[in-house]
Amino acid sequence: MYSDQFDSIYPIEKLKRKRGIEITAVDEGGLAYEIGLEKGDRILTINGRKLRDYIDFQFFTGSEDELKLQVEKVSGEHWDLDVDIEEGEIWGLDFETFMPRQCANECLFCFCEMNPPQARASLFFRDEDIRLSFLHGNYTTMTNMSRDEINRIVEQRLSPQYVSVHATDLDVRRYLLGRDRIDDVLDKMRYFVEHGIELHAQIVLCPTINDGKHLEKTIFDLVSLYPGVQSAAIVPLGINKHHKRRHLLTPVTTDWSAEVIDQVTPWQQKFQREHGTRFAFLGDEFYLRAGRSVPGKAHYEQSPQIEDGVGMVRRFVEDFKRMLKRRKKTSKRPIQGTVATGTLFYPILKESIIEFNNCFGTELKPLAVVNDFFGDEATVAGLLSGGDFLLAKNEMFGDFLVLPPECVSGEKERFLDDMTLPELSEKLAMPVYKEGWKSIFALMD
C-alpha cells in the first residue's frame, strides 16, 4: 500500500513504545466511564496478560464477563479493577493507534527506494506488520515474523493475511528481497493454512528475474495450498528515475505484458475447471500496457485484491455504466471543466468522458497528466503530485478540475509532494474536486 497512512494513522513522531495502551476517548454512559476510566489512562494488563495494542484489548475482552484490569491513571496512580460485564454492555473506548513494525528487507523493487529526495519523511517508512495486513490489507513478506507473531495470528484469528511472495524458488526470492539468508515462505504459509488462516498472495513481477518458469513454479506452488491461499495477485514492476538500483532491473514493456497475459490465461482456465476460481489475477496495468481489453466483471469474481490494482478498471467501467442508467437528466446549466488522470488510465477515461458529454450535453475535457515528481515512467493516477497538476495548468479547460480520488488522502487532503487540495486550487485559481462523477453531478444540478 502506497499512501500517507503513516501521517494520518501512525504519526512518525509518536512511534515510541510505552507500557500498555492509552485511552484517547471515553464515551459517557459506557462501561469504561462507569468504572472511572479517563482519557490519557493506560490499560496495562487484562487478567494478567499484557496489552500490546487495541487488538489485544478486543480479543481479551471479547468473550469474558469477569475481568481484572491493571490501569495506570493519567495522574500516575495505579488501579487494580475487578470488572463484571453484563450482557449487551459496551466499553465506549477509543485507543491510540499502535506502532507499526518496520520492514528489515532490502527489496530490489521497493518503491520506498524510488521516492524523490524532497518527498516527506513518512513516504520512506516501510511497514512489515501482521496487524496492518489483517486490518488494512497491507502486504508482509513474513521474513521477519517472530514465533510470538505466528502464534498470535493463529490464536487471535488475524485472518486474512496478505503475503508478498514474489517467488517460491528460494534463491530467487532471497535475491528479490535483498536477504543474505534463505526464507521458506511456503512453509509458513502452509502452517497458517493448516491452522485455518486465510491467505492472499502478491507477486511483483520483474522481467528476467521471477517471470517465465519462475512465475509458473510460484503460481502452482501457491494454488496447491488452495483454498487456504485464496488468491494470487500478479502486478508488474514499477520503477522510476529516482530508483537507486534501477540498473539491476529491466523495465516493463508492451510485448512483455502481452507475453505474461498469454502465459497466465491458460492457468486461469485450468484453475477455473479444477477449483472453481481463476485464482491467479493479473493487475490492470498488464492489459492497459499490452493494449488488450480488460476482462469482464465475472473474471474478477469477488475482487479479492482490488486494492492492489486488480480489477479497478473493470469496476470503474461497470460503475460508469450503472451511473448512466440511473441518471437521465441533462445539465441545467452549461458545464465546462477538466477531468484529469494518469497517462495509463487516460484511454479509458477519454472514452467515458466522450460518452458522458454526449449523454448530458456537458463540455468536459479528459486530460492525461504526466508525472514529473516521480518521473514519466510512473503512469498510475495515484502517484500524481500537486506539482504535476500545476505543470499541466496550460492544458486545462473550463471552470474547474476534477482529480482521481486516490491522488489525495488524509484529513488534510495532501498529495504525495505535501501540497494540499486547497493549495492546488489556489494556485490554479479554480475549484478542484476529488469526488469524480459525484462532483460533476453536483455542479450540473
C-alpha positions in Angstrom: 0.0 0.0 0.0 1.5 3.3 -1.1 -0.2 6.1 0.8 0.2 8.6 3.5 -1.3 6.4 6.2 1.7 6.8 8.4 0.9 10.6 8.6 -2.7 10.3 9.4 -2.9 6.9 11.3 0.6 6.3 12.6 2.3 9.7 13.1 6.1 9.2 12.9 6.8 11.4 15.9 4.6 9.2 18.1 6.3 5.9 17.4 7.7 5.5 21.0 6.9 2.3 22.9 5.2 2.6 26.2 3.6 0.0 28.5 0.0 -0.9 27.8 -2.3 1.1 25.6 -3.5 4.7 26.0 -7.2 5.6 26.1 -7.9 8.5 23.7 -11.6 8.9 24.3 -14.3 7.7 26.8 -18.0 7.8 25.9 -20.3 8.9 28.7 -22.7 6.1 29.6 -20.3 3.3 28.5 -18.8 0.7 30.9 -15.4 2.4 30.9 -17.0 5.7 32.1 -18.9 4.0 34.9 -15.7 2.4 36.3 -13.8 5.7 36.2 -11.5 5.3 33.2 -10.5 8.6 31.6 -8.8 9.9 28.5 -5.0 9.5 29.0 -5.2 6.5 31.2 -3.2 3.4 30.1 -4.6 -0.1 30.5 -1.6 -2.3 31.2 -3.0 -5.8 31.6 -6.2 -7.8 31.4 -6.4 -10.9 33.5 -2.7 -10.7 33.9 -2.0 -10.6 30.2 0.0 -7.6 28.9 -1.6 -5.4 26.2 0.3 -4.6 23.1 -2.4 -2.8 21.2 -6.1 -2.3 20.9 -6.4 -5.7 19.1 -5.3 -7.4 22.3 -8.0 -5.4 24.2 -10.7 -6.5 21.8 -9.5 -10.1 21.9 -9.1 -10.4 25.7 -12.4 -8.7 26.5 -14.4 -10.3 23.7 -15.8 -13.4 25.4 -15.2 -12.7 29.1 -17.8 -11.4 31.7 -15.3 -11.1 34.6 -12.1 -9.2 34.1 -9.2 -7.9 36.2 -7.6 -4.7 34.8 -4.4 -3.0 35.8 -4.6 0.6 34.9 -2.0 3.5 35.0 -4.1 6.6 35.5 -3.2 9.8 33.8 -2.4 11.2 37.3 0.3 8.5 37.8 -1.8 6.3 40.2 -2.1 2.6 39.6 -5.5 1.0 39.9 -6.5 -2.7 40.1 -10.1 -3.1 38.9 -12.4 -6.1 39.0 -15.0 -5.6 36.3 -18.2 -7.6 35.8 -19.6 -7.2 32.3 -23.4 -7.6 31.8 -24.9 -8.8 28.6 -25.1 -6.0 26.0 -22.7 -3.6 27.8 -20.2 -1.8 25.7 -16.9 -0.3 26.8 -17.2 3.0 24.9 -13.5 3.4 24.5 -11.1 4.7 21.8 -7.4 3.8 21.9 -4.2 5.1 20.5 -3.0 3.6 17.2 -0.2 1.2 17.6 3.5 1.5 16.5 3.8 -0.3 13.2 6.7 -2.7 12.7 9.2 -1.7 10.1 10.5 -3.9 7.3 14.0 -5.2 7.6 14.3 -6.4 4.0 16.1 -4.6 1.1 13.7 -5.5 -1.7 15.2 -4.8 -5.1 11.9 -3.2 -6.3 10.9 -1.4 -3.1 9.0 1.7 -4.0 10.4 3.5 -0.9 13.7 3.4 -2.7 12.2 5.4 -5.6 11.0 8.5 -3.7 12.3 11.8 -4.8 14.7 13.4 -2.2 12.1 16.1 -1.4 9.4 13.6 -0.5 8.0 13.8 3.0 9.6 11.5 5.6 6.6 9.2 6.1 6.8 8.1 2.4 10.1 6.4 3.2 8.6 4.3 6.0 8.5 0.6 5.1 5.9 -1.3 7.1 6.0 -5.0 7.7 3.3 -5.6 10.3 0.8 -8.6 10.5 -1.7 -6.3 12.2 -1.8 -3.9 9.3 -2.2 -6.9 7.0 -5.2 -8.0 8.9 -6.7 -4.6 9.4 -5.9 -2.8 6.1 -4.7 -5.5 3.6 -1.1 -4.4 3.7 1.3 -7.0 2.4 4.1 -8.6 4.6 6.9 -10.8 3.4 6.7 -12.9 6.6 10.5 -12.9 6.7 10.9 -11.1 10.0 8.0 -12.8 11.7 8.6 -14.0 15.2 7.2 -17.1 16.8 5.1 -14.9 19.0 3.6 -13.2 16.0 2.9 -16.5 14.3 1.2 -17.8 17.4 -0.8 -14.5 17.7 -2.2 -14.8 14.2 -3.5 -18.3 15.0 -4.7 -17.5 18.5 -6.5 -14.3 17.7 -7.6 -15.4 14.2 -6.0 -12.4 12.5 -7.3 -13.6 9.1 -7.0 -12.9 6.3 -3.3 -12.2 5.9 -1.8 -10.7 2.8 1.6 -12.1 1.8 4.3 -10.7 -0.5 5.6 -13.9 -2.0 7.2 -12.8 -5.3 8.8 -16.2 -5.9 8.7 -19.6 -4.2 12.2 -20.5 -5.6 14.3 -19.9 -2.5 17.2 -18.3 -4.3 15.1 -16.1 -6.5 13.1 -14.9 -3.5 16.2 -14.2 -1.4 17.7 -12.1 -4.2 14.5 -10.1 -4.7 14.2 -9.4 -1.0 17.8 -8.5 -0.7 18.4 -11.0 2.1 21.6 -12.9 3.0 19.6 -15.9 4.3 17.0 -18.1 2.5 13.5 -17.8 3.8 10.9 -20.5 3.0 7.7 -18.6 2.8 5.7 -21.6 1.7 6.5 -23.4 4.9 5.0 -20.5 6.9 2.0 -20.3 4.6 1.4 -24.0 4.9 1.4 -23.7 8.7 -1.2 -20.9 8.6 -3.4 -22.8 6.2 -3.3 -25.9 8.4 -4.5 -23.7 11.3 -7.4 -22.2 9.4 -5.9 -18.8 8.5 -6.9 -17.4 5.0 -4.1 -16.0 2.9 -3.8 -13.9 -0.2 -0.6 -13.7 -2.1 1.1 -11.0 -4.1 3.8 -11.3 -6.8 5.6 -8.2 -8.0 6.7 -9.5 -11.4 10.1 -8.3 -12.5 11.2 -9.1 -16.1 14.0 -11.6 -16.4 14.1 -12.3 -12.7 10.9 -14.0 -11.4 8.9 -14.3 -14.6 8.6 -17.2 -17.0 9.4 -20.6 -15.4 9.8 -19.0 -12.0 6.3 -17.5 -12.2 4.9 -20.8 -13.2 6.5 -22.5 -10.2 5.3 -19.8 -7.9 1.7 -19.9 -9.0 1.4 -23.7 -9.0 3.1 -23.9 -5.6 0.5 -21.4 -4.2 -2.5 -23.0 -5.8 -1.5 -26.3 -4.2 -2.5 -24.6 -0.9 -5.9 -23.6 -2.1 -8.4 -22.9 -0.6 -6.2 -21.7 2.3 -4.5 -19.5 -0.1 -7.5 -17.8 -1.7 -5.9 -15.8 -4.5 -2.6 -14.6 -6.0 -2.3 -11.1 -7.5 0.4 -10.6 -10.1 1.4 -7.0 -10.6 4.1 -5.5 -12.8 7.3 -4.0 -11.5 7.2 -0.2 -11.2 10.5 1.8 -11.5 11.2 5.4 -12.0 14.1 7.9 -12.4 14.9 8.0 -8.7 15.4 4.3 -8.2 18.9 3.8 -6.7 19.3 0.3 -8.2 17.4 0.5 -11.4 20.4 -0.7 -13.3 19.6 -4.1 -11.8 16.1 -4.1 -13.1 14.5 -4.5 -16.6 11.6 -2.1 -17.4 8.2 -3.4 -18.2 7.3 -3.3 -21.9 4.2 -3.7 -24.1 5.5 -7.0 -25.6 6.4 -8.4 -22.2 3.0 -7.5 -20.7 1.3 -9.4 -23.6 3.5 -12.4 -23.0 2.5 -12.5 -19.3 -1.2 -12.4 -20.2 -0.7 -15.2 -22.7 1.2 -17.3 -20.1 -1.3 -16.8 -17.3 -4.6 -17.1 -19.1 -4.4 -20.9 -19.7 -3.6 -21.3 -16.0 -6.7 -19.3 -15.0 -8.8 -21.6 -17.2 -7.3 -24.7 -15.7 -7.8 -23.5 -12.1 -11.4 -22.4 -13.0 -12.1 -26.0 -14.2 -10.4 -27.7 -11.2 -11.2 -25.3 -8.3 -14.0 -23.1 -9.5 -11.8 -20.0 -9.3 -9.2 -18.4 -11.6 -7.0 -18.0 -8.5 -4.2 -16.0 -10.3 -5.3 -12.5 -11.2 -3.3 -10.0 -13.3 -3.0 -6.4 -12.4 -4.9 -4.0 -14.7 -1.6 -2.5 -15.9 -0.8 -5.6 -17.9 -3.9 -5.3 -20.0 -3.6 -1.5 -20.4 0.1 -1.7 -21.4 -0.5 -4.5 -23.8 -3.4 -2.8 -25.4 -5.7 -5.7 -24.5 -9.3 -5.4 -23.4 -9.7 -5.5 -19.6 -11.6 -8.7 -18.7 -15.3 -8.6 -17.8 -16.8 -8.3 -14.3 -17.2 -12.1 -13.8 -13.4 -12.6 -14.4 -12.6 -10.9 -11.1 -15.0 -13.0 -9.1 -15.2 -11.4 -5.6 -12.4 -8.9 -6.4 -10.2 -10.3 -3.6 -7.3 -8.0 -4.4 -8.8 -4.9 -6.0 -6.8 -2.7 -3.7 -3.7 -4.0 -5.4 -4.9 -2.7 -8.8 -6.5 -5.9 -9.8 -10.0 -5.2 -11.3 -10.1 -1.4 -10.6 -10.6 -0.5 -14.3 -13.4 -3.0 -14.7 -15.1 -1.6 -11.5 -14.8 1.9 -12.9 -16.4 0.9 -16.2 -19.2 -1.0 -14.5 -19.9 1.9 -12.1 -19.9 4.3 -15.1 -22.5 2.1 -16.9 -24.8 2.0 -13.8 -24.5 5.7 -13.4 -25.6 6.4 -17.0 -28.6 4.2 -16.5 -29.7 5.9 -13.2 -29.1 9.5 -14.5 -31.2 10.6 -17.5 -31.4 14.4 -17.0 -29.1 16.7 -19.0 -27.3 19.6 -17.2 -29.4 22.5 -16.0 -26.6 24.8 -17.0 -23.5 24.8 -19.2 -20.7 22.7 -17.6 -17.2 23.2 -18.8 -14.2 21.6 -17.0 -11.3 19.3 -17.0 -11.2 15.7 -15.7 -7.6 14.5 -15.1 -5.9 11.2 -14.6 -2.6 9.5 -15.2 -1.3 8.5 -18.6 -2.0 4.8 -18.1 -5.7 5.2 -17.4 -6.3 8.1 -19.9 -7.7 6.0 -22.8 -10.4 4.5 -20.5 -11.3 7.9 -19.1 -11.3 9.5 -22.5 -13.9 7.1 -23.8 -16.1 7.6 -20.7 -15.9 11.4 -21.0 -16.9 11.4 -24.6 -19.9 9.2 -23.8 -20.8 11.4 -20.8 -20.7 14.6 -22.9 -22.9 13.1 -25.5 -25.4 11.9 -22.9 -25.7 15.1 -20.8 -24.6 18.0 -23.0 -21.6 18.8 -20.9 -18.2 20.0 -22.1 -15.7 18.1 -20.2 -12.1 17.6 -21.3 -10.2 14.5 -20.4 -6.5 15.2 -19.5 -3.6 12.9 -19.2 -1.2 14.3 -16.6 2.5 13.4 -17.0 4.2 12.5 -13.7 7.2 14.8 -13.1 7.5 14.2 -9.4 8.4 10.5 -9.7 9.2 10.5 -13.5 7.2 9.8 -16.6 7.6 6.0 -16.0 5.2 6.4 -13.1 1.9 6.3 -15.1 -0.7 5.5 -12.5 -3.0 8.2 -11.2 -2.4 7.6 -7.5 1.2 8.7 -7.8 0.4 12.2 -9.3 1.5 15.1 -7.1 0.1 18.5 -6.7 3.0 19.9 -8.6 2.3 17.6 -11.6 -1.2 19.2 -11.9 0.3 22.6 -11.7 2.7 21.8 -14.6 -0.4 20.7 -16.7 -2.2 24.0 -16.0 -2.0 25.3 -19.6 -3.7 22.2 -20.9 -6.7 22.6 -18.6 -10.1 23.7 -19.9 -13.1 25.3 -18.4 -14.1 26.4 -14.9 -12.9 23.5 -12.6 -10.7 20.5 -12.3 -11.7 17.0 -11.2 -9.0 14.7 -9.9 -8.8 11.0 -9.3 -9.7 10.5 -5.6 -6.6 8.4 -4.9 -4.3 11.4 -5.5 -5.0 12.9 -2.1 -5.6 11.3 1.3 -5.9 12.1 5.0 -7.9 14.8 6.7 -5.6 17.5 5.2 -6.2 16.1 1.7 -2.5 16.0 0.8 -0.7 15.0 -2.3 2.5 13.0 -2.2 4.6 16.1 -2.5 2.9 17.6 0.6 0.7 20.1 -1.3 -2.9 20.2 -0.1 -6.0 20.2 -2.2 -6.9 23.8 -1.2 -3.3 24.9 -2.0 -3.6 23.5 -5.5 -7.0 25.1 -6.0 -5.5 28.5 -5.0 -2.5 28.1 -7.3 -4.7 27.1 -10.3 -7.2 29.8 -9.5 -10.1 27.4 -10.0 -12.1 24.9 -7.9 -10.6 21.5 -7.6 -12.8 18.4 -6.8 -11.8 14.9 -5.9 -15.2 13.1 -5.9 -15.3 12.2 -9.6 -18.7 11.9 -11.2 -20.4 12.8 -7.9 -18.7 16.2 -8.0 -19.7 16.7 -11.7 -23.4 15.9 -11.0 -23.4 18.3 -8.1 -22.2 21.0 -10.5 -24.9 20.0 -13.0 -27.8 20.3 -10.6 
